[in-house]
Amino acid sequence: MLSFDIRSLDREAATVDAVLPATDDVWMAEDILRPALEGIRVTGRLSAAGSGRYYFSGHLSGETQQECRRCLTPAQSPVVAEVHVLFAEPGGEDDDDPDVFPLEGAQGDVIDLRPAVREQWLLEVPPFLECRPDCKGLCKRCGADLNAGDCGCAPETDARWEALRKLRNDAQ
């Protein structure tokens, strides 16, 4: 559960231990850096932090799956982050602060951690992955995966050096 009643937080802090699924409706169509199917594990503590303010301190962990930036094969990477988020009621001095999330809920008495978790995840996920550190990528000419072996294309030559190659061949 990633939604909490504010009234209960005024009495005592809430322990958070939940999973935000990759299929949750908090994810937008343009979110290409979504978590893998297992979702994001969210753990931590949510507590009152003064009048109309609430503080979440915790951890996110999950795995992202994207295409390798060099060879386009699937690549996975673990993502682990420490998260500190402040929620505040609208109309306060924090309205223009991008690091403060507004309190949202059907009756205004519920804190939904999902938008904050989504934003923190998107900030922590590496924008590009490689399937392995020594990935050779794809051939620029034929598109063959160079990790599987040589593609057979002739090596590229720089036409600017052609005059020197001709001189060398003439001298031999």
C-alpha positions as CSV (number, residue, x, y, z in Angstrom):
1,M,0.0,0.0,0.0
2,L,1.4,3.4,-1.0
3,S,-1.5,5.6,0.2
4,F,-1.8,6.7,3.8
5,D,-4.4,8.6,5.8
6,I,-3.0,11.8,7.1
7,R,-5.0,11.6,10.3
8,S,-3.2,8.5,11.4
9,L,0.2,10.1,10.7
10,D,-0.5,12.8,13.2
11,R,-0.6,10.1,15.9
12,E,2.3,7.9,14.8
13,A,4.6,7.4,11.8
14,A,3.8,4.8,9.2
15,T,6.1,2.0,8.1
16,V,6.2,1.7,4.3
17,D,7.0,-1.7,2.7
18,A,5.2,-2.1,-0.6
19,V,5.8,-2.7,-4.3
20,L,4.8,-0.2,-7.0
21,P,4.0,-2.5,-10.0
22,A,5.3,-1.7,-13.5
23,T,1.7,-1.9,-14.6
24,D,0.4,0.7,-12.2
25,D,-1.5,3.6,-13.7
26,V,0.9,6.1,-12.3
27,W,3.3,5.3,-15.2
28,M,2.7,7.5,-18.2
29,A,2.9,6.4,-21.8
30,E,6.1,8.4,-22.4
31,D,7.9,6.8,-19.4
32,I,10.4,4.7,-21.4
33,L,12.5,4.0,-18.2
34,R,9.9,2.0,-16.4
35,P,10.9,-0.7,-14.0
36,A,11.0,-4.4,-15.0
37,L,7.9,-6.5,-14.4
38,E,8.7,-7.1,-10.8
39,G,8.1,-3.4,-10.0
40,I,9.8,-1.2,-7.5
41,R,10.2,-2.2,-3.8
42,V,9.6,0.8,-1.6
43,T,10.6,0.8,2.0
44,G,10.8,3.5,4.6
45,R,9.0,5.7,7.0
46,L,6.3,8.3,6.5
47,S,5.8,10.8,9.4
48,A,4.3,14.2,10.2
49,A,6.8,17.0,9.9
50,G,4.9,20.0,11.2
51,S,1.6,21.6,10.4
52,G,0.4,20.4,7.0
53,R,3.8,18.8,6.2
54,Y,4.8,15.1,5.9
55,Y,8.1,13.5,5.3
56,F,9.0,10.3,3.7
57,S,12.5,8.8,4.1
58,G,13.2,5.5,2.6
59,H,14.7,3.3,-0.2
60,L,13.7,2.3,-3.7
61,S,15.0,-0.8,-5.3
62,G,14.2,-2.5,-8.6
63,E,15.5,-3.4,-12.0
64,T,15.2,-1.6,-15.3
65,Q,15.3,-3.3,-18.6
66,Q,16.2,-1.4,-21.8
67,E,17.9,-2.0,-25.1
68,C,21.7,-1.9,-25.1
69,R,22.8,1.4,-26.5
70,R,25.4,-0.3,-28.7
71,C,23.9,-3.5,-30.0
72,L,20.2,-3.2,-29.1
73,T,19.9,-6.5,-27.3
74,P,18.0,-6.5,-24.0
75,A,20.1,-5.2,-21.0
76,Q,19.2,-5.1,-17.4
77,S,20.5,-2.9,-14.5
78,P,19.6,-2.8,-10.8
79,V,18.5,0.5,-9.5
80,V,18.8,1.3,-5.8
81,A,18.2,4.8,-4.4
82,E,17.8,6.5,-1.1
83,V,14.7,8.8,-1.2
84,H,13.7,11.8,0.9
85,V,10.5,13.5,0.0
86,L,8.5,16.3,1.6
87,F,4.7,16.6,1.1
88,A,3.0,19.9,1.9
89,E,-0.6,21.2,1.8
90,P,-1.3,23.7,-1.1
91,G,-1.1,27.4,-0.2
92,G,2.1,27.2,1.7
93,E,5.6,28.7,1.1
94,D,6.6,25.5,-0.6
95,D,4.2,25.8,-3.6
96,D,7.0,26.8,-6.0
97,D,9.6,24.3,-4.7
98,P,10.0,21.4,-7.2
99,D,11.2,19.1,-4.4
100,V,8.0,19.4,-2.4
101,F,5.0,17.3,-3.5
102,P,1.5,18.6,-3.0
103,L,-0.8,16.5,-0.8
104,E,-3.4,14.8,-3.1
105,G,-6.3,12.6,-2.4
106,A,-10.0,12.3,-2.9
107,Q,-10.9,14.1,0.3
108,G,-7.6,15.8,0.8
109,D,-6.7,13.6,3.7
110,V,-4.6,10.9,1.8
111,I,-0.9,10.9,0.9
112,D,-0.3,9.0,-2.3
113,L,3.4,8.1,-2.5
114,R,3.2,6.7,-6.0
115,P,3.8,10.0,-8.0
116,A,6.8,10.8,-5.8
117,V,8.2,7.2,-6.2
118,R,7.7,7.5,-10.0
119,E,9.6,10.7,-10.1
120,Q,12.4,9.5,-7.9
121,W,12.7,6.3,-10.0
122,L,12.9,8.3,-13.3
123,L,15.7,10.4,-11.8
124,E,17.7,7.4,-10.6
125,V,17.4,5.1,-13.7
126,P,20.5,5.3,-16.0
127,P,19.3,6.7,-19.3
128,F,21.5,4.3,-21.3
129,L,22.5,0.7,-20.6
130,E,25.1,-1.5,-22.2
131,C,24.6,-5.3,-22.2
132,R,28.3,-5.6,-21.1
133,P,31.2,-3.3,-20.7
134,D,33.1,-4.6,-23.8
135,C,30.0,-4.6,-26.1
136,K,31.2,-4.0,-29.7
137,G,27.9,-2.8,-31.0
138,L,26.6,-3.1,-34.6
139,C,28.4,-2.7,-37.8
140,K,27.8,0.7,-39.3
141,R,27.4,-0.6,-42.8
142,C,25.6,-4.0,-42.6
143,G,24.1,-3.8,-39.1
144,A,25.6,-7.2,-38.0
145,D,26.1,-7.7,-34.2
146,L,29.9,-7.5,-33.8
147,N,29.7,-9.3,-30.5
148,A,28.8,-12.5,-32.5
149,G,31.9,-12.1,-34.6
150,D,33.3,-10.2,-37.5
151,C,30.7,-9.1,-40.1
152,G,33.0,-9.5,-43.2
153,C,32.7,-5.9,-44.3
154,A,35.9,-4.4,-45.7
155,P,37.6,-2.0,-43.2
156,E,36.8,1.6,-43.7
157,T,39.4,3.8,-45.2
158,D,39.7,7.6,-45.1
159,A,39.7,9.0,-48.6
160,R,41.8,11.9,-47.4
161,W,44.8,9.6,-47.1
162,E,44.3,8.1,-50.6
163,A,47.0,10.3,-52.2
164,L,49.6,9.1,-49.7
165,R,48.6,5.4,-50.3
166,K,49.1,5.9,-54.0
167,L,52.6,7.5,-53.5
168,R,53.5,4.6,-51.2
169,N,52.3,2.0,-53.7
170,D,54.1,3.8,-56.6
171,A,57.4,3.8,-54.6
172,Q,57.3,0.1,-54.1
